[in-house]
Amino acid sequence: MKLKKILAFSVAMISAMSAFGCGSSSSSSSEATTTVKKVAVNDTQEIEDIPEGAQKEIIWMGTYDLNPTKGADKTVEMTLFNNKGGTVKFSQVSDSEKFDKLAAALMSQKDVPDIFKYEWMAFPAQVLKDMYQPVDDIVDFSQPLWADVKQNADLFVMGGKHYVAPISFTVGTLMMYDQDVIDSEGLNDPYELYQEGEWNWDNWYEMMAEFCSNASADEERYGINGWYQTQLIQQTGKTMVNYDGEKFTSNLDDPDIERAENLLYDIGKNGYVIPDWLGNARKALADGNILFYCMGTWAMTGNNGPKDSDTWRVVPVPSDPNTTDKYMTADMLAYMWVKGSTANEAVKTWFECSRMANTDQEYLDNGKEKFLNANPNWTEDMYQVFMDCSSSQYKMVFDYGYGISSLLSDDNANEDGSCVTRKLYENTNKADDSGKQYSWTELREAYSSTVDNELKTINEEVAKFNKENS
């Protein structure tokens, strides 16, 4: 096993997204994708076969099938899992009903799945509802396969036990820009600033201010579009809700959060933000009147990404100039072990196969080749930015506020489509329907008591859970 000391992103998911989900329909891109050599998935002695007599089939409840669709290749993890004697049965659910279906299966004890995808509400809310079981019996975080993710797994401990086994991480968003626009405006190149360790809030703000101020009388210019507010605030390393392993506490009075919120307020107030949802980089950057577009790579690849004549580049969300630490708002791939599952050996093996598929350098190199062939106008430098930001050189940031309760955490549970935690991150940066843009002081005062009440309730549940499971 060729383990590398990196915390890599999910090659299978990114490759599928780029080559198939959002892939270019042009003949050149399609032909390039087919020329990538299929990597051989070699058996490995690092992972043991599922023992004879043990349950070898696991039930996966999800919105997509882990097994290959007709005509498609198996993923690396599925090939490894099959080689070890395991199979996966797919229990399909829609996105809107998945949690209800899981709860119903647990209540009836019929067709209970073994694994379920980690999402924000899994921890702490669904752990406290007894929907999952700890992974410590099947995951040894002291072993080389898991050592790199132990510090992240430690963020999801309840009653002294781990409930999440991280498989891989991807940077949540990147900032894309047009190099030709940067050059024509005489601005500093963000990528060069990033390479020199100087890409931060100050440079970013100054560039947007200069770009917008240089607009002609009949021209509208904007500095930014997309989703960046949460990521910008979390560059401080701070989140709205803290957790010490025993208790959740509000962090709304933190001065670093206030400093970030004030920056977002100023950006919005000065007109640097185009509030419309443009949907992808192609729409945002095509006319040259928006300096930066911030979103996940799905909105920057395939038909959404650069064409042959474009000189687009990517950088991370700019860092907080007051810290030398590197922080990244991360998307985490992980599977929850469902309460009541008895397929210990098979689930253990699936976790290990998934982890190996996302850390073995041979598979990562093949994923890179697929990505660049599917996205020929992404350069090696651009790809490396994505890799670097998804690696262990960054501290991954998660806010527990997104997993507390429906009111605090679930967008779908709120009439306006934004949970309280999302409002706290985003609403200083934009005006509401009445044209009111809230300062951080106003926003904090509006929601502090709500946060305190929700945390009081969850902490009572945590105390009860810890007492019953100690």
N, C-alpha and C positions, 0 to 999 in steps of 0.2 A: 504494500500500500504506500502510495506516494503522497503522504500527508504534507501539506505546506502550512506554515504558520500564518494563515490568512483566514478571514471570516468572509467566505465568498458568497456571491448572490446565487440565486437558483437558476442554474444554467438551463435546465429543462423548460422552466416557465418563460424565461426571457427569450430563448430560441424559438419556442412555439409562438410567442407573441409577435416576434419580429418577422419570422419567416412565414407564418400562416395567418395569425390574427390580424395584424396590421400591415402585412407585407405589401410591397409595391406590386402593382399589377403589370408593370412594364416587363417586356420580354427579357431585357438584359438582367434585371434583378431576379426574375424567376429562374433564368438559366444559371445565374451565378449560384443561387441557392442549391441547385441540384448537383453542382460540381463539388460540393463539400464532401470529403471522404467520411463515410460513416465510421465512427470510432468503435473498435471492438470492445465489448464489455467483458473483461476477463474475470473469471472467478477469483475469489480472494479468500485466503485462509484467515484473514483478520476478522472475518465475520463467521460465526459458527452456523452450521446447518440447523434448521429447526429440528429438535429431537424427535425421534420416532415415538409415536403415541401421543405427542402434543397436538393441540389444535393448530392446523396449518392455514386455515382460511380466516381472514379478517374481514369484517364488514366495515366499509367506508361509507358514511353518510355525508353527501356533499352535493354541490351544484354542478360538478363536472366529474367525469369518470377518470380514475387513475389508470385504468386499463386503456390500451391504445384503441382508437377508433379504426374502423375498417380501412385498410390500406395504409395506415400510419405505422411508424416504427414504435416499438416499446421505448419508454423512457429508460434511462440508465438505472434508476432505482428499481423500476419494475423488473427489469432483466435480472438484476442482482437478487431481488427478492424471490423471483421464480427459481433461480438457480439454487437458492437455499431451501427450496421446498414449499415456499409460501404462495398463496393466491389471494386475490382481493375480490370481494363481492361488492358491487356498487348498489347503494341505496340512494336513489336520486331524489332530491328535494329542490324546490325553487328557493331563490334568495329570500323572498319575503316570508316563507313558511319554515325555513330550516330550523330555527330555534324552537318553534312550536312542535315540529315533528320530533325533534330530539327529546323534548320534555314529555311528549305523549308516549314515545317508546319507553322511556324510563319509568313512567307512571304505570304503564300496562305490562312492562317487562316482556314485551313481544318485539322481535326484530331489533333488539338493542344493538346499536353499532359498537364497534371496538374503538374506532378512531374518528375524530371530528376536527375540522380545521380550527386553529387558534384564530380568534378575532377579538377585538377590543373588549367586548362584554364578557369574555371568558373569565377574565380576572379583574377584580375579585368577585363580581356579581354572581356568575354562574358556578364558580367554585363553591361559594357560600350556599348555593341552592343544591349542593350535593350532586352536581351533574357530571363531575370528573373525579378521577382518583389520582393520587400523586404518582410520579414516574420514578421515584427513587429505587424501587425494587427492580426496575428493568434498565435504568440508565445510571452508569457510573461516571460521574463528571470528573473523576480523577484520571480517567483513561485518555490516551492521546486523541482519540476520535472526538471527544467531548470537551477537552480541557479549554479550548479557545472560547467556548460559549458559556462556561460556568459562571462568569461574572454577570452575564445577561440572565441566565437561569435563576440566579440568586435574587433577581428583581421580582420573581414570581413565586415567592415562598409564603405559604400559609400554614400555621401550626407547626412550623419548623420543617415542612416538607415542600419539595419542588413540584409544581403543577405544570410547568412548561419545559419541554426539551427543545430548544431552538435548533432548527435545521440550517437555516441560512438567513442572511439579511440583505436587503437592497436599499440603497438610498432612496428616500421617499420622493424627492424632487430634485431637479437640476435647473439651472438657468441657461437658456439658449439665447444667443444674440447673433447679429449679422456683422461679420468683421468689416465688410465694406462700409457699413454705416459708421462703425467706430472710427475707421480711418478717415472717412470724408469729414467727420466732425472734429478730427484732431484729438480724440479722447484716448486715454491710456487703455491698452488692451487688457481686459479682465483676465484672460488666460495667463498673460505674462505676470500680472499682479498675483494671481493664484500660485504660479510657479515660484515666485519670490516670497511667498508667505505674507503678502500684503493685501490680499483681496478681502476687504472688510466693509462694514456698514458705511464708514466715512467715505471711502472711495466710490462705493455704489451710489450713495446719496448725491455726491458731488457730480458724478457722471450724468445722473438723471436730471439734476438741476440745470446743468449746462446744456444738455440736449434739448430740454423743453424750452429753455430761454432763447435758444437760437432759432426757434420756429419763426417763419415769416408771418406777415399779418394775416394771411388767408389760410394758414396751415395749422392743423391740430396735431400736437405731439404729446406722447405719453411716455413715462419711464418704465412702467411695469404692467403686466397682465398675468393672470393665472392664480396659482395657489402657493403662497409663500409666507403668509402671516405666521402660521404656527411654527414653521421651520425657522423663521427669523428670530422669533422669541426664544425658541429652544437652543439657538446658538449660544445663549448664556449658560446653558447646562441646567436651567431651571424649568420647572413645570408648575402648573396651577395647583396640583395636588401632590403632596409628599407621602411617603410610606416608609416606616422604619422596621417593617416586619411584624409589627404588633398593632399599629394604629395609623390611620390616614388623617392627614392634617392639611388645612388650607395654606396655600403659599401666595395668596393674593397681595399680601403686603410686602413681598420681596422687592427690594429696590432695583434689582437687575431686571425683573419683569416690568417694573414701572418704566425704566429707561427704554426698554425695547418697545413697549406700548406707546410711549411718547414719540418715538421715531416713526412708528406706523401712523400715528395720528398726523404728524407733520407731512408725511408723504401723501396721505389722503387729502389733507387740507390744502396743500400746494398744487393739487391737480395733477400729480404725477401718475395717478392710478386711473386706468380705463376700466370702469366697473363691469362692462359687458363680459359675459362668458363667451369667449371666442372658440374654445374647444380644442385647439391644437396649434402647434407652432407655425404651420403653413399659413393659417388665417392671421395669426398675430404678427408675423414678421414679413409677410410678403410685400407690404406697401412701404416699409421703412419708416413708419411713423410711431412705432413702439420699440423702445430700446431693448427691453428684456422680456422674455416669456418664461414663466416658471411653472413646471408641471412634471409629472412622472414621465419616464421614457416612452410610455405608450403613446403620448401625444407628440413625440419628436422623432418617431421612426416610421418606416414604411411610407405610405402616402402623406403622412403628417410631417415628415422630416425633410431635410435638404435635398434639392435636386442638383443636377450636374453643374449648373451655373452658379449655385449658391456658395457662399463662403461662411457658413454658420459654424459656430463653436459652442461649447458648453463649459460651464464652471459650476462649482457648488454654490449653494446659497451663501452669501457673504457672511463672514464670521464676525463675532462680537470683538471689537478692537480692545476691549478691556480684559480679554482672557487669551492665554496662549494654548489652552486645551482645544482639541478638535472635537466638535459635537456634530451629530447628524441625526435628524429625525428619520427613523428607520421603519421600513416595512419588514416584518418578520414572518418567515415561513416556519410554521410549527404545527404539530398535530397534538390534540388533546387526547388523553387516554380516558375513555368514557367509563363512568362509574358502573360497575357490574360486569365489565368485560373480564373474561377468564382466559383470553388468548394471550397470556403473558409472553410466552416464548415468541409467538408470531409477531406481536406488536413490537417487542424488543428488536426483532430482526428487521422489521420494516423501518423503524427509527434509524437503525444503524445503516441500512442500505441507502436510505434517503440522505443521511449525513455524508456518507462516502461519496455519493453521486455529486455532492456540492462542495467537496473539498479536494478530491483527487485531481492533480494538476493535468493529467491527460484529458479528463472529461472537461475541465475548464478551458483548456486550449481549443478543444473541438467546439465548445460553445462559442468561444470568441470568433472562430473561423466562420461559423454559421451566421453569427450576428453581422459581421462585417460584409459577408457576401450578400446577405439579405438587405443590408443598408450600406451600399457602396459609397455613399457620400458622407458617412461617418468616418472620420479619420482614426488612426491608431491613438492619437492624443486624446480625442474625445472619448473613445472607449476606455482609455486608461483612467480618465477622470472618474468615470462611472465605477470602475473597479476599485480605485483608491478610496472613493467615498463609501463604498460598501464593505470596506475592509476593517480589520481590527485596529488600524491606526486612528480610527474615529471611535468616540464613545457614543454608543447608540442611546437615544433618548426616547423614553416612553412616558406618557402622562396617564396616571391611574384615573384621572378625571373622566377618561373615555370608557371606563369600565365599572363605574360606581352604581348607576341607576338609570332608569329610563329618562327622567327629567334632566339629569346631569350629562348623560352619555349617549342617548339614542336619538339621532336626528329624526327618525321616523315617528317617534313618540311625541314630537312637538309640532304644533300646528303650523309654525312658520318654517319647518324643515331644518331647523338648527338647534342642536342641544345646547345647554348652558355652557358647557366647556368650549364648544366651537365658538359661541358668541364672545366668550372672554378672549379668545385668541384673535378673532377677526373683526369685531365690531368697532374698534377704534380707527379702522382703516377705511371705513366706508360710511356713507350716509344711509339712514333708514328710509322707508317709504315717504316719510314726511320731510325729508331733507336734513334731518338732524344727524350730525356726526358726534358721537360720544367721546369725550375725553376719557382717559383711563380712570381718573378719579370718579367720574360720573358712572362709568360702567361697573367699576368695582363696588361702589355703593349700591348699585341696583341689584347686584347678584351675590354679594357677600353672605347675607343671611340665608339665601337659598343653598349655597355651597355648605355653609356651616351645618344647616339642618340635615342635608343629605349625608354628610360625613358623620354626624352624630348617630344617625340610623345605621349606617354601614358598620361603624365601630362597635355598636352594640351586637350586631350579628357576628362580627369578627371575634369578639370576646366569648360569645357563646360557642362558636365553632371551635376555637382554640381549647376551650374547656372540655368539649366533648371529644376532641381528637388528640388530646395530649397524652 
